[in-house]
Amino acid sequence: MQLLVRSGFLLLLSLAMLTNVYAQDRVITGKVTLAKDGSALPGANVQLKGSTRGTTTDGAGNYKLSVGPNATLVISLIGMVAQTVEVGSKSQVDVTLAESTSELNEVVVTALGIRQEKRALGYSVGEVKGSDIANAQRDNFLVGMQGRVAGLTMTTTSGTPGASAMIQLRGASSIGGNNQPLFVVDGLPIDNRTFNQGALVSNRPNRDNDYLNRAADINPNDIESITVLKGPEAAALYGIDASSGAIVITTKKGSKGAARVTYDNRFQSTEIYRFPEAQTIYGRGTLGYANPSAATIPAYFGPKYAADVPKYDNVHSFFQKGFTQVHNLGFEGGSDIATYRLSTNYTNQTGVVPTTGYKRLSVRLTGTARISPKLDVMTSFNYVNSQVTKAIRGSNGFLISLLAWPANDDITNYLNPDGTRRILGGSINQGETDNPFFSVYKNKSGDITNRTISNFQLNYNPTPWLNVVGRFGADLYSTQSNLFLSPESWQGTDVTLGGFATKGSVENALENSQLLNGNLLATVKKNFGKLSTSLLLGTTIDDRNYKVTTAYGEKLYLPDFNSTNNTDPTTQRNKYTQTQQRLQSVLGSLTLNYDELLILTLTGRNDWSSTLPAANRSFFYPAASLAFNFSDLPALKARGNTFYYGKFRASYGQTGRDAPPYKVAATLVPQTSTGGGFAYDFYGSNPNLKPERGESYEIGTELMFFGGRLGLDFAYYNKTLSQQIVTQRLSYGTGFIFGLLNGGTFNNRGVELQLKGSPVKKADFGWDVILNFSKLKTDVKNLPADVPEYYNSDTWLYGNARSSAFVSNLQDYFPSTNVAYRSYNFNYYQRGSGSATAIGGYSYARNKNGDILVNPTNGLPITNANFLPIGDRNPDFTIGLTNSFRYKSLSLSFLLDIRKGVMSSTVRLCTSGVRG
């Protein structure tokens, strides 16, 4: 009994003491604002120092927290300098946070628009400031990215206005599919397609024409920052569309303050200063024999010109001075409640190739509003009109004709007095290549695009620990294109007729593109002492619908009238193509952060793709990353400025890729022959087709010295791609010609290094240097159907050179025990062997010592009978070196882009006649 009384007394005493303690607690309130302009900072962490008690600010920057006596608050936010404040007797504690200028607190926008401190990332990312893109003064912002990110390779199809640009991150990720990264603007993907001429009635390959990739519609002056997610481990949350990485773009928003108007312009003159070397020694003919009527390529290695024969500098005579003007006009302003930004851009570019040009008008309106302390809204609307005037290219295009034109003929003299085409040989039907001036002035190609990109975003914070974001976007555009071939033009391809054969042709196409997408994300955050946790759950949907209508006609009544009404009605044809695909996904990410020292992130995503067979259209891929900021260890915290920061990172990820639409089951197509009806298309069915798979890991480190004035970022990655989806020829016994098959495995591995330095950092003068180095090695293990080479026929341009992928063990397919293969001599290094980005062609025959074999009859090298690797489109290494100088309010910067080991097709063209 005494024991019970004593226990009860102790319990009452404990409760009384506990009640007394909490009775001393009180509730304080406050507001957290940005020091620069006083705007509210939602989502800031307000933590009671020495305890797990804390909260976050609402949409208006306000907070409420229960504290005890002698309380101290720690207020922090990503990208800001944390503040420690003693509460004392105050009941309201307002705090201002300043933006951090230290790279230790640098913030980047990663997948799904998530803002994270770079020190928390367990994988390598590339960063490009919007100001750097604008200062590069490129009309296509993709061109301005070259050399600024390690592991990024940018290649333009040509230097003409409106030329498309291809970007690869860490090499090819698919042998038969798309290797371009996903482009994301303000959290939602946008379209980056180029028009496919297979939708035309003429069913032309894309190698004779070029179409601007749609990401180039973005106004460089609207870009705030660009984050480059290079591998599957970084881009896993974006799914199959980011299997080749992702380019994440954050656009500029309006800021608080009075209304402001800005205007800037640029006027630029362009002139070619380096020209390919064309031979001017030999006249028309082949193998040293004269043939005055020969005007086909490469019939320009006949006898030597006589000493008194006049020669013309045709290459220099063809090109002209280009001119570009750019105008940017902007309006912005706002308050604590709402902000706005309206930007306009007008670009007008005349190319160095006659008749070529590019015009773009862009208008973008962005607005943000705080509906309540817990709800924010962001909307944007972008309208773009672009017009491209092009010169037809390809094996019969103006450039090849220009380089091969006889030096004793004036290229500017391309018309007869009556306005008809001047012929060098006997007649056009002998296959005489078009004079370059005739090609660009008489043949027409161009397109006009009207595009709208809209984005609507809701950001809701129902509690301090829960955030919900919903986004919806619509990317709509319409492109009208026209292709006109003069009846006197030989322009055509190996699979399509030229203007002469059709007596002139006109083809018009209208493409209507629709991309609708959205995502819903919920993030839960909870702190357990030094352990901070964050759980993200979400779902996304992506719906694409493309419609193309084309009209075609031949036999022009009037030779220069560009209209299908000017064609013979019996030759007129039309074609309608529709492509639709849908992707649905669920995803999740868990981040465990221990005292900013060790950060572990686990992610997973499951996709359902409409382009795969029902049994295989669902697939899951995980990713994980670890960041260890070892410079925060207690033993290293008192390190001083000499060793400023150090991090080790490691990551692993998987990815998938689906098939092109309407290729896994046999489809019916209309017949244009007498009687009409339907018949099977070229592609047969494959109900067992599976998605491509990728598996990658990366390790790296980040080091900073001397207070951040010297920095190093190193990464090693290894990526294996398997179950490749490629087009293979089928046995004609199947009733089809092509089919999609799984097969083929290749590996990419490489190193990336970035060095940053500030040799001079003074109040009035500064000098900053950034060096990016990348080296990549590809190893093709095997190819579908156990073949030694896979190639894309649309890349087969000139001189029997084509885009190919070769296995590493070619000697197993062409053994030296077979007499027919002994001249291949695989002991001699062949660039491109084992590469997924090789150039295939007829290589020289060699003896066992590696010496080139020569035909004793004509003295020319002997070529092998099979396609073998003769080069690689991927360089041995790339270097980007940027130097930036600042003196008071003046700045100067320049970038050197260095690529070693890229084969030049122009050189191959200009010397192919010598090689035979």
Secondary structure, DSSP 8 states (H G I E B T S, - for coil): -HHHHHHHHHHHHHHHHHHHHHHT-EEEEEEEEETTT--B-TT-EEEETTSS-EEE--TTSEEEEEE-TT-EEEEE-TTB--EEEE-TT-SB--EEE-B--SGGG-EEE-GGG-EEEGGG-SS-EEEEEHHHHHHHT-SSTTGGGTTSSTTEEEEES-SSTT--EEEEESS-S-SSS----EEEETTEE-------GGGSTT---GGG-----GGGGS-GGGEEEEEEE-SHHHHGGGGGGGTT-EEEEEE----SEEEEEEEEEEEEEE----------SB-SEETTEE-TT--STT-B-SSB--TT-----HHHHH---EEEEEEEEEEEEE-SSEEEEEEEEEEEEE-SSTT-EEEEEEEEEEEEEEEETTEEEEEEEEEEEEEEEE---STTSHHHHHHHS-TTS-TT--B-TTSSB--SSS-GGGT----HHHHHHHSEEEEEEEEEEEEEEEEEEEETTEEEEEEEEEEEEEEEEEEEE-TT-----SSS--HHHHTSEEEEEEEEEEEEEEEEEEEEEEEETTEEEEEEEEEEEEEEEEEEEEEEEESBSSTT--SGGGB-GGG-EEEEEEEEEEEEEEEEEEEEEETTTEEEEEEEEEEEETTS-GGGSEEEEEEEEEEE-GGGSHHHHT-TTTEEEEEEEEEEEEEEE---TT-SS--EEE--STT--EEE-SB---TT---EEEEEEEEEEEEEEGGGTEEEEEEEEEEEEES-EEEEE--GGGT-SEEEEE--EEEEEEEEEEEEEEEEE-SSEEEEEEEEEEEEEEEEEE-GGG-SEEE-GGG--STT-EEEEE-S-GGGTS-TTSGGGGGG-TTS--TTTT-TTEEEEEEE-B-TT--B-B-TTT--B-EEEEEEEEEESS-SEEEEEEEEEEETTEEEEEEEEEEES---HHHHHHHHHHH-
